[in-house]
Amino acid sequence: MIAYAVTDPSTLDFTTLEYTLKGFSERASMIVYRDTNNTDYAEYARKFLSSAIDFDKVLLHTDHILAKTLNADGVHLRSTQFSDIQDAKSLGLFVVVSTHTLEEALEAESMGADMLTISPVYKTPNKGTPIGLEGLKKVTSLVTIPVIALGGILTQAQINACEKAGAKGFASIRYFA
């Protein structure tokens, strides 16, 4: 089961970056640096990538050009960035795309994404109505690329339920904090 850590400013401390990332690496095999409000994102991404050495894959959020420039393994694109999938793939990047519906999941797959997140599976702050395990199961039954459950995942029981519903992994912010 893929364990995918999604960082945000509340979980990632750059003053103790190596220690913080070591903690993440004890539970996660993949990680993405995500900070939507950082005006110095490129500089922090550089620091993040140089310290995130204990992961199978290290991704940057939304910026496939920066991901390629800084030699990240890949990029995690928003559901509004489907038009960037092919450009990111042409740069040799591993591409994860955020999706929220079966239609988006099928579109991400058809456009060449390597993996997708579907969210929210469980209730999570400010993320709308959860699709639940039945919604997750529907997506996993119709999509052939790895589907990663995201949203409100805080416990091992939830992870197990997502796996039973066909998810190849789970992603979370709070689970890894």
KADA-V739974 format. One record per helix or strand. SS is the DSSP state (@ for helix, = for strand). FROM is the first residue (numbers start at 0). TO is the last residue. Records with the same first field share a line. If there is no record, write none. Layout:
SS: FROM-TO, FROM-TO
This chain:
=: 1-5, 29-32, 56-60, 73-76, 93-98, 114-117, 145-149, 168-171
@: 13-24, 40-50, 63-68, 81-89, 101-109, 131-141, 155-163, 173-175
